[in-house]
Structure formats: C-alpha cells, structure tokens
C-alpha cells in the first residue's frame, strides 16, 4: 500500500479526524512563510505586543509591516490544499481545521469549522473598546499620513486581530483546539514546522490520547519520529491525491 493509499484508508476509518495547518498550506497560494529566509520576519524584527502598546514608534513600525502583509494577502486565493481540506470536512472525514494561519483562505475554500489559533488578518480592532474595521479602511488612513492609526471612538491604538509576539493566545480558540485534539482519532499535521508553541503541542497531545498522527510537510519536524506516517512532499498535490483515492473508492 502506498503512503497516499494509507492516508486515504486512515481517513475512511476515522470518526473524529482533525486537520492542523501551518504556513506550508498557504505558500502555494503565494503567501510567504513568515519565518522562511524570504519571509517577513527574516527582513524585519517583529514588533512585540508590549512595545506596540507602549511606543508610538513601535506602532508605526508595526503598521509598515502590516501594509506589506496585506498586500501579499490581498491577491491570494485558496489552493488545492485548502479546497481539499474543505472537501474532507464535507465528506465527514474531518471535524474541522485548526490553523496557525491568519489569511482566511480555509474559509474562502469552504471549510466551515476553522479554529484560528493566531487570529485573523481580515479584521482590525481597537485594543481597548474592541470596535472593528475592515483592513482597507485602516490602510486608507495610513496612506493619508496616519502612520499609527487610533480608534475614532476612544483614541486607543488599532491593531490587526492577529496574535503578536508576547500577546496571550486566544483562550476560547485554544480550549476548542485542545478539546478537538483530545477527541481526535486521526490528527493530520499539514504544512507546519511544529516548532511554534503552544500550537505545536496539539499533535503531541492528540498522539498521547490515542490518535494516529500523520505529518505532511516539505521539511523535517521535531515530531517525525513520533508520527505514524510522514510524507515530505508538496501539500496541495499530496492531499489532492489522497482525496482522489477517497472519492474513487466511494464511487466504485
């Protein structure tokens, strides 16, 4: 049995499959991996949350970085990997997607249950009163010279609803991700280096609670030796081929 056939067989048997995705899923949509040699953090020092709150200069730097990120995201469309995971959910093979990504492409592809551990880049919010804006509106403020925009209601800084370095993880999303990981009988870790904590602890948790662990990633991860199956290959091509096998079997 080939590796692809093996994953397809695991998915057919799974009752509570769960997909966990990282940047490798979205690089095929043209979104750079933040931590890769060409990524945003290789070119710029990330702004920590405390610095953002306490320094206007840090907020100006933050918004310069965000403007570049939004430009990358604006043109991105879901790729075969995103669409395949949505189809897995539609077929009842997975219960949903837990993602480290902030681009919203899983939702665009049709995934209904998406837990965004690191927040979303598609909403800007006031750090105090929580009033929300569309990113385009805030970028327009920056383009007319407001380099560190503030809330027009309470005057506090505006920030993307993403999790910055030093900022607490969203409690509700983490609790839901932990619950689904503990309940999973199959955990698909896809396109993640599995080094960023606490998210990287989820596959370890799932494995310790009895789930089969499949890692699909272009490079090695710290959990490869604990996985039931490791596939190092392009994401979209690999999961798409697994879906072909699932749907072929269902039609025969």
C-alpha positions as CSV (number, residue, x, y, z in Angstrom):
1,X,0.0,0.0,0.0
2,X,1.4,3.4,-0.9
3,X,1.6,6.3,1.6
4,X,-1.2,8.1,-0.2
5,X,-3.4,5.0,-0.1
6,X,-2.6,4.6,3.6
7,X,-3.7,8.2,4.4
8,X,-6.9,7.6,2.4
9,X,-7.5,4.4,4.4
10,X,-7.0,6.3,7.7
11,X,-9.4,9.0,6.7
12,X,-12.1,6.4,5.6
13,X,-11.8,4.8,9.1
14,X,-11.6,8.0,11.1
15,X,-14.7,9.1,13.1
16,X,-13.1,12.3,14.5
17,X,-10.3,13.3,12.2
18,X,-8.8,16.7,12.7
19,X,-6.6,18.8,10.4
20,X,-3.9,21.1,11.8
21,X,-2.4,23.5,9.3
22,X,0.6,25.9,9.1
23,X,2.2,28.2,6.7
24,X,3.1,25.5,4.2
25,X,-0.5,25.2,3.2
26,X,-0.7,28.8,2.1
27,X,2.7,29.2,0.5
28,X,1.2,27.5,-2.6
29,X,-1.2,30.5,-2.7
30,X,1.7,32.9,-2.9
31,X,1.8,33.9,0.8
32,X,5.4,33.8,2.1
33,X,6.2,31.8,5.2
34,X,6.8,34.4,7.8
35,X,9.8,32.5,9.2
36,X,11.4,31.4,5.9
37,X,14.6,33.1,4.5
38,X,12.4,35.3,2.3
39,X,9.7,35.8,4.9
40,X,8.6,39.0,6.7
41,X,10.4,38.1,9.9
42,X,13.7,37.5,8.0
43,X,13.5,41.1,6.7
44,X,12.0,42.8,9.7
45,X,12.2,42.4,13.5
46,X,8.7,41.6,14.7
47,X,7.1,44.1,17.0
48,X,6.3,42.7,20.4
49,X,2.9,43.3,21.9
50,X,4.1,45.3,24.9
51,X,6.2,47.5,22.6
52,X,3.1,48.1,20.4
53,X,1.1,49.2,23.4
54,X,3.8,51.5,24.9
55,X,5.5,53.1,21.9
56,X,4.2,55.0,19.0
57,X,7.4,54.4,17.1
58,X,6.8,50.6,17.5
59,X,3.2,51.1,16.3
60,X,4.5,52.9,13.2
61,X,6.9,50.0,12.5
62,X,4.1,47.5,13.1
63,X,1.8,49.2,10.5
64,X,4.6,49.4,8.0
65,X,5.0,45.6,8.3
66,X,1.2,45.0,8.2
67,X,0.9,47.0,5.0
68,X,3.3,44.6,3.3
69,X,1.5,41.6,4.7
70,X,-1.9,42.8,3.5
71,X,-0.5,43.3,0.0
72,X,0.6,39.7,-0.1
73,X,-2.8,38.5,1.3
74,X,-5.0,40.6,-1.0
75,X,-4.1,38.7,-4.1
76,X,-4.1,35.2,-2.6
77,X,-6.7,32.6,-3.4
78,X,-7.3,29.2,-1.9
79,X,-5.2,26.5,-3.5
80,X,-5.7,22.8,-3.9
81,X,-4.7,22.1,-0.3
82,X,-7.3,24.4,1.1
83,X,-10.0,23.1,-1.2
84,X,-9.2,19.5,-0.4
85,X,-9.4,20.1,3.4
86,X,-12.8,21.7,2.9
87,X,-13.9,18.6,0.9
88,X,-12.6,16.3,3.6
89,X,-14.9,18.1,6.1
90,X,-17.8,18.0,3.6
91,X,-17.3,14.2,3.3
92,X,-17.3,13.9,7.1
93,X,-13.7,12.7,7.2
94,X,-12.5,15.5,9.5
95,X,-14.5,17.5,12.0
96,X,-12.7,20.7,11.1
97,X,-9.4,22.6,10.8
98,X,-7.2,24.1,13.5
99,X,-4.8,26.6,11.8
100,X,-1.9,28.7,12.7
101,X,-2.6,30.8,9.6
102,X,-4.1,34.2,9.6
103,X,-5.1,34.6,6.0
104,X,-8.7,33.3,6.0
105,X,-8.1,31.0,3.0
106,X,-9.6,28.0,4.6
107,X,-12.9,29.8,5.0
108,X,-12.7,31.0,1.4
109,X,-12.2,27.4,0.3
110,X,-15.4,26.4,2.0
111,X,-14.2,25.0,5.4
112,X,-17.0,25.6,7.9
113,X,-15.3,24.9,11.2
114,X,-12.0,26.7,11.4
115,X,-10.2,27.5,14.7
116,X,-7.7,30.3,14.1
117,X,-5.1,30.0,16.9
118,X,-3.2,33.1,15.8
119,X,-6.2,35.2,15.0
120,X,-7.2,36.7,11.6
121,X,-5.7,39.5,9.4
122,X,-9.1,40.2,8.0
123,X,-10.3,42.4,10.9
124,X,-8.7,45.4,12.6
125,X,-9.8,46.2,16.1
126,X,-9.3,48.8,18.8
127,X,-7.2,47.3,21.6
128,X,-9.4,49.0,24.2
129,X,-13.1,49.2,23.1
130,X,-12.8,46.4,20.5
131,X,-14.5,48.5,17.7
132,X,-13.7,46.8,14.4
133,X,-12.7,48.0,11.0
134,X,-12.1,46.4,7.6
135,X,-8.3,46.4,6.8
136,X,-8.9,48.5,3.7
137,X,-10.3,51.4,5.8
138,X,-7.3,51.4,8.1
139,X,-4.8,51.1,5.2
140,X,-6.5,54.2,3.7
141,X,-5.8,56.1,7.0
142,X,-2.1,55.1,6.7
143,X,-1.9,56.2,3.1
144,X,-3.0,59.7,4.0
145,X,-0.3,60.1,6.6
146,X,-1.7,58.5,9.8
147,X,1.2,56.1,10.4
148,X,-0.2,54.6,13.6
149,X,-4.0,54.9,13.5
150,X,-6.1,55.2,16.6
151,X,-9.7,54.4,17.4
152,X,-12.1,57.2,16.4
153,X,-14.3,56.4,19.4
154,X,-11.9,56.0,22.3
155,X,-8.5,57.0,21.0
156,X,-6.7,53.7,21.7
157,X,-4.4,52.1,19.1
158,X,-5.8,50.0,16.3
159,X,-4.3,46.6,15.8
160,X,-4.9,43.6,13.5
161,X,-6.8,40.8,15.2
162,X,-3.8,38.6,15.0
163,X,-1.7,37.4,17.9
164,X,1.6,39.3,18.2
165,X,4.8,38.1,19.9
166,X,4.3,38.4,23.6
167,X,0.5,38.5,23.4
168,X,-1.7,35.9,25.1
169,X,-3.2,33.2,22.9
170,X,-7.0,33.4,22.5
171,X,-8.5,31.3,25.3
172,X,-11.6,30.2,23.5
173,X,-9.8,29.0,20.4
174,X,-7.1,27.3,22.4
175,X,-9.6,25.5,24.5
176,X,-11.6,24.3,21.5
177,X,-8.4,23.2,19.7
178,X,-7.3,21.2,22.8
179,X,-10.7,19.6,23.1
180,X,-10.8,18.5,19.4
181,X,-7.2,17.3,19.7
182,X,-8.0,15.1,22.7
183,X,-11.1,13.7,20.9
184,X,-9.4,13.1,17.6
185,X,-8.7,9.6,16.3
186,X,-6.7,10.9,13.4
187,X,-4.6,14.0,13.5
188,X,-3.3,15.4,10.2
189,X,-0.5,17.9,10.7
190,X,-0.1,19.7,7.4
191,X,2.4,22.3,6.3
192,X,3.6,23.1,9.8
193,X,7.2,23.1,11.2
194,X,5.6,22.0,14.5
195,X,8.0,24.3,16.5
196,X,5.8,27.2,17.4
197,X,4.3,26.7,20.9
198,X,1.7,26.3,22.3
199,X,0.2,25.2,19.0
200,X,2.9,22.6,18.3
201,X,1.8,20.8,21.5
202,X,-1.5,19.8,19.9
203,X,-0.2,16.9,17.8
204,X,1.7,15.6,20.8
205,X,-1.5,15.8,22.8
206,X,-3.6,14.0,20.2
207,X,-1.0,11.3,19.9
208,X,-0.8,10.8,23.6
209,X,-4.6,10.4,23.7
210,X,-4.6,7.7,21.1
211,X,-4.9,9.4,17.7
212,X,-2.9,8.3,14.7
213,X,-0.6,11.1,13.7
214,X,0.2,11.9,10.0
215,X,2.6,14.7,9.2
216,X,2.6,16.1,5.7
217,X,5.4,18.7,5.3
218,X,8.2,19.6,3.0
219,X,10.8,19.6,5.7
220,X,11.6,17.7,8.9
221,X,9.7,18.4,12.1
222,X,10.6,17.6,15.7
223,X,7.7,15.1,15.8
224,X,8.6,13.0,12.8
225,X,9.8,10.2,15.0
226,X,6.5,10.0,16.8
227,X,4.3,10.1,13.8
228,X,2.5,7.0,12.4
229,X,3.3,8.3,8.9
230,X,5.4,11.2,7.5
231,X,5.2,12.4,3.9
232,X,7.6,15.1,2.7
233,X,6.0,16.4,-0.5
234,X,4.1,19.4,-1.8
235,X,0.9,19.9,0.2
236,X,-1.7,20.5,-2.4
237,X,-0.5,17.7,-4.7
238,X,-0.4,15.3,-1.8
239,X,-3.7,15.9,-0.1
240,X,-5.4,16.3,-3.5
241,X,-4.1,12.8,-4.5
242,X,-5.5,11.4,-1.2
243,X,-8.9,13.0,-2.0
244,X,-8.8,11.4,-5.4
245,X,-8.4,8.0,-3.8
246,X,-11.2,8.6,-1.3
247,X,-13.6,9.7,-3.9
248,X,-12.7,6.9,-6.4
249,X,-13.3,4.3,-3.7
250,X,-16.7,5.9,-2.8
251,X,-17.7,5.8,-6.5
252,X,-16.9,2.1,-7.0
